Amino acid sequence: MHTVGLVLAWLVAVMIIWVGVMYLLKNEANAAGFGLPNLPDRPARAWWQLKGVRDVTSGIVVILLSLVQPTALPWLIIAETLIPFGDMLVVLGNRGSRARAFGIHGLTAAVMIIAAVLLWLG
């Protein structure tokens, strides 16, 4: 179970790093997939770049902690679950796409919780 949890943790970490890099490089194109109903004007693109920095950093922290302090990894993953859960609430609170809110952000939070539980059980 531990190995499956670790693989899930790394998979989510690598995926969120990739998402973050895409927000840094092509933020308007990626922002459309976030689930919010309206995108900010082009001058406000820095907000999407901030999301990119957050995502890259979150993924790197998971990978680094798994290497240097693996017993703390499930706790970090649970704490970082607040990010996709919060994103889901923001999308829903702004009348964005329910499918994207639950299918992207909610599913990510659920996979993270599963990874943490598997790490604890392993």
Order of alpha helices (4+ residues) and beta strands (2+ residues): alpha-alpha-alpha-alpha-alpha-alpha
